[in-house]
């Protein structure tokens, strides 16, 4: 692991001590620098779940990725810095309100003075780690989250504008490795039923909110929820947006 190259990629210049403050600053820096995107799937580029392949893609070629790639590689960085990291299997809430299969999403647990939920691969979600064993409401950047313990699982919940709490995903604390996610990673790359094969997405957090390219729509949102959206009229404009707002050139 070339730690210096990774930290340069995410524009991180802070402490490298393996503590809660460093972890929080690293997660935020990662979300601000590395986009959540599925462009490889639509470009016919196979996604390989190894530290070496992901480092080449995300760090050396300046790309992003989806959960298995971003959280998998972030776990490697954190371990290289001295953190104790566990890959978690998450089941995401579906449109019908139930939970998807195991390994549908990868998140991380980092064990320090307490256990922290870390996620740089779920799109628009918490920007700093959440304390897993804290049942109270945890607020950050104008949003509120809760982690609810239920039997042997935990549910990550977000407070919505309508005043309700919505479950985002559930997880257990059992440790896993890349090989455990391969089947679901293949499914999301190939199945017409996967939302990742149905449309291109590239999205990155900004200090003021978020920028997203969703197929041929460019969307800007603020932390307070204000939204602007416009149509992208050509593939040439799409290419320009990818470079300007996400630093991505697909030919690299």
C-alpha positions as CSV (number, residue, x, y, z in Angstrom):
1,X,0.0,0.0,0.0
2,X,1.4,3.4,-1.1
3,X,0.0,5.4,1.8
4,X,1.4,8.7,0.5
5,X,-0.2,8.2,-3.0
6,X,-3.6,7.3,-1.4
7,X,-3.6,10.3,0.9
8,X,-2.7,12.6,-1.9
9,X,-5.6,11.2,-4.0
10,X,-8.0,12.1,-1.2
11,X,-6.3,15.4,-0.4
12,X,-5.6,14.4,3.2
13,X,-2.9,16.2,5.1
14,X,-3.8,15.5,8.7
15,X,-2.6,13.2,11.4
16,X,-1.9,9.5,10.6
17,X,-2.4,8.3,14.2
18,X,-5.0,5.5,14.4
19,X,-7.6,7.3,16.5
20,X,-11.2,8.4,16.2
21,X,-10.4,11.9,15.0
22,X,-8.1,10.7,12.2
23,X,-10.7,8.1,11.2
24,X,-13.4,10.8,11.0
25,X,-11.2,13.2,8.9
26,X,-10.2,10.4,6.6
27,X,-13.8,9.3,5.9
28,X,-14.8,12.9,5.1
29,X,-11.8,13.5,2.9
30,X,-12.5,10.3,1.0
31,X,-16.1,11.2,0.3
32,X,-15.2,14.7,-0.9
33,X,-12.5,13.4,-3.3
34,X,-13.5,9.9,-4.6
35,X,-16.9,9.6,-6.4
36,X,-19.4,6.8,-6.0
37,X,-19.8,5.5,-9.6
38,X,-20.7,2.5,-11.7
39,X,-19.1,3.6,-15.0
40,X,-17.0,0.4,-15.3
41,X,-20.1,-1.7,-15.6
42,X,-21.4,0.3,-18.5
43,X,-18.0,0.5,-20.2
44,X,-17.5,-3.3,-20.0
45,X,-14.6,-3.0,-17.6
46,X,-14.5,-6.0,-15.2
47,X,-14.4,-5.1,-11.5
48,X,-11.7,-7.1,-9.7
49,X,-11.8,-7.2,-5.9
50,X,-8.2,-7.1,-4.9
51,X,-6.3,-4.3,-3.2
52,X,-3.9,-4.1,-6.1
53,X,-6.5,-3.8,-8.8
54,X,-8.6,-1.3,-6.8
55,X,-5.5,0.8,-6.0
56,X,-4.7,1.0,-9.7
57,X,-8.2,2.0,-10.6
58,X,-9.1,4.5,-7.8
59,X,-5.7,5.9,-6.9
60,X,-3.5,5.7,-9.9
61,X,-6.2,6.2,-12.6
62,X,-8.3,8.7,-10.5
63,X,-11.5,6.7,-10.7
64,X,-14.3,6.0,-8.2
65,X,-16.3,2.8,-7.7
66,X,-19.2,1.3,-5.9
67,X,-19.3,-0.1,-2.4
68,X,-17.1,-3.2,-2.7
69,X,-14.4,-1.2,-4.4
70,X,-14.4,1.9,-2.3
71,X,-14.9,0.4,1.1
72,X,-12.6,-2.5,0.3
73,X,-9.8,-0.2,-0.7
74,X,-10.4,2.2,2.2
75,X,-10.2,-0.8,4.6
76,X,-6.7,-1.5,3.1
77,X,-5.6,2.1,3.7
78,X,-6.9,2.0,7.3
79,X,-5.1,-1.2,8.1
80,X,-1.9,0.2,6.6
81,X,-2.3,3.1,9.0
82,X,-2.7,0.8,12.0
83,X,-6.5,0.6,12.4
84,X,-8.4,-2.6,13.2
85,X,-10.9,-3.0,10.4
86,X,-13.7,-5.5,9.7
87,X,-15.5,-5.8,6.4
88,X,-19.3,-6.1,7.1
89,X,-22.1,-7.6,5.1
90,X,-25.1,-5.3,4.7
91,X,-28.6,-5.8,3.5
92,X,-30.1,-2.7,2.0
93,X,-33.7,-1.7,2.4
94,X,-35.6,-2.2,-0.8
95,X,-38.4,-0.1,-2.3
96,X,-40.9,-2.6,-0.9
97,X,-39.5,-2.0,2.6
98,X,-37.8,-5.3,3.2
99,X,-34.1,-6.1,3.2
100,X,-32.0,-7.2,0.2
101,X,-29.8,-10.4,0.4
102,X,-26.6,-10.7,2.4
103,X,-23.5,-9.0,0.8
104,X,-25.6,-6.6,-1.2
105,X,-23.5,-3.8,0.4
106,X,-20.1,-3.7,2.1
107,X,-19.5,-1.3,5.0
108,X,-16.7,-1.3,7.6
109,X,-16.3,-1.6,11.3
110,X,-13.3,0.1,12.9
111,X,-12.5,-0.9,16.5
112,X,-10.9,1.8,18.6
113,X,-12.1,3.0,22.0
114,X,-15.5,2.0,20.7
115,X,-16.8,0.3,17.6
116,X,-17.4,2.7,14.6
117,X,-19.5,2.2,11.5
118,X,-17.5,3.5,8.5
119,X,-18.9,3.8,4.9
120,X,-17.4,5.6,1.9
121,X,-19.4,3.6,-0.6
122,X,-23.1,4.2,-0.1
123,X,-23.6,7.5,-1.9
124,X,-25.4,10.2,0.0
125,X,-25.1,9.1,3.6
126,X,-23.3,9.9,6.9
127,X,-20.0,11.7,6.3
128,X,-18.3,10.8,9.5
129,X,-18.3,7.5,11.4
130,X,-21.2,6.5,13.5
131,X,-20.8,4.9,17.0
132,X,-22.3,1.4,16.6
133,X,-23.0,0.9,20.3
134,X,-24.6,4.4,20.9
135,X,-28.3,4.1,20.7
136,X,-28.8,7.9,20.9
137,X,-29.4,10.1,17.9
138,X,-26.1,11.1,16.2
139,X,-26.1,14.4,14.3
140,X,-23.7,15.6,11.7
141,X,-23.8,18.1,8.8
142,X,-27.5,18.9,9.5
143,X,-28.6,15.3,9.4
144,X,-29.5,12.8,12.1
145,X,-28.8,9.1,12.3
146,X,-29.4,6.2,14.7
147,X,-28.1,2.7,15.0
148,X,-30.7,0.4,16.4
149,X,-29.6,-3.0,17.8
150,X,-32.0,-5.8,16.9
151,X,-31.1,-9.4,18.0
152,X,-27.8,-10.1,16.4
153,X,-28.1,-7.3,13.8
154,X,-27.9,-3.5,13.7
155,X,-30.0,-1.2,11.6
156,X,-28.6,2.1,10.4
157,X,-31.4,4.7,10.2
158,X,-31.6,8.2,8.9
159,X,-34.1,10.9,9.9
160,X,-36.0,12.2,6.9
161,X,-37.4,15.7,6.1
162,X,-41.0,14.4,6.8
163,X,-40.0,13.7,10.4
164,X,-39.9,9.9,10.0
165,X,-36.9,7.6,10.6
166,X,-36.0,5.4,7.6
167,X,-33.9,2.2,7.8
168,X,-31.1,2.3,5.2
169,X,-29.4,-1.0,5.8
170,X,-28.9,-3.7,8.4
171,X,-25.7,-5.5,9.3
172,X,-24.1,-8.0,11.6
173,X,-20.5,-7.7,13.0
174,X,-19.3,-10.9,11.5
175,X,-16.0,-10.3,9.6
176,X,-15.7,-11.1,5.9
177,X,-13.2,-10.9,3.1
178,X,-13.3,-9.9,-0.6
179,X,-14.1,-13.5,-1.7
180,X,-17.4,-13.4,0.3
181,X,-18.7,-10.5,-1.8
182,X,-17.8,-11.9,-5.3
183,X,-21.1,-13.4,-6.1
184,X,-23.1,-10.2,-5.3
185,X,-20.5,-8.1,-7.0
186,X,-20.9,-10.2,-10.2
187,X,-24.7,-9.9,-9.9
188,X,-24.5,-6.2,-9.8
189,X,-22.2,-6.1,-12.8
190,X,-24.3,-8.4,-15.0
191,X,-27.9,-8.8,-13.9
192,X,-30.6,-6.7,-15.7
193,X,-32.4,-6.6,-12.3
194,X,-29.5,-4.8,-10.6
195,X,-30.0,-1.0,-10.5
196,X,-26.3,-0.7,-11.3
197,X,-26.8,-2.1,-14.8
198,X,-29.9,-0.1,-15.5
199,X,-28.3,3.4,-15.5
200,X,-25.0,5.1,-15.1
201,X,-24.3,7.0,-11.9
202,X,-21.5,9.2,-10.7
203,X,-21.9,11.1,-7.5
204,X,-19.5,12.9,-5.1
205,X,-20.0,14.8,-1.9
206,X,-19.0,18.5,-1.8
207,X,-18.5,20.8,1.1
208,X,-21.8,22.4,0.2
209,X,-23.8,19.3,-0.7
210,X,-23.4,16.9,-3.6
211,X,-23.0,16.7,-7.4
212,X,-24.5,13.8,-9.3
213,X,-24.5,12.7,-12.9
214,X,-27.4,10.2,-13.3
215,X,-27.6,9.0,-16.9
216,X,-28.2,12.3,-18.8
217,X,-29.2,14.4,-15.8
218,X,-26.8,16.6,-13.9
219,X,-28.0,17.2,-10.3
220,X,-26.7,19.6,-7.6
221,X,-28.0,19.3,-4.1
222,X,-27.2,21.3,-1.0
223,X,-26.8,20.1,2.6
224,X,-30.1,21.8,3.4
225,X,-31.9,19.8,0.6
226,X,-32.1,22.4,-2.1
227,X,-31.9,20.7,-5.6
228,X,-31.1,21.9,-9.1
229,X,-31.4,19.5,-12.0
230,X,-30.8,19.9,-15.8
231,X,-30.6,17.7,-18.8
232,X,-27.3,16.7,-20.3
233,X,-27.8,17.0,-24.1
234,X,-24.9,14.9,-25.5
235,X,-22.3,12.3,-24.7
236,X,-19.7,15.0,-25.3
237,X,-21.2,17.1,-22.5
238,X,-21.4,14.0,-20.3
239,X,-17.7,13.5,-20.8
240,X,-16.9,17.1,-20.0
241,X,-19.0,16.9,-16.8
242,X,-17.2,13.7,-15.7
243,X,-13.8,15.5,-16.1
244,X,-14.8,18.9,-14.6
245,X,-16.8,17.7,-11.5
246,X,-15.3,14.2,-10.9
247,X,-11.8,14.3,-12.4
248,X,-12.7,11.2,-14.5
249,X,-11.4,10.5,-18.0
250,X,-12.7,7.1,-19.0
251,X,-9.9,6.4,-21.5
252,X,-7.3,6.4,-18.8
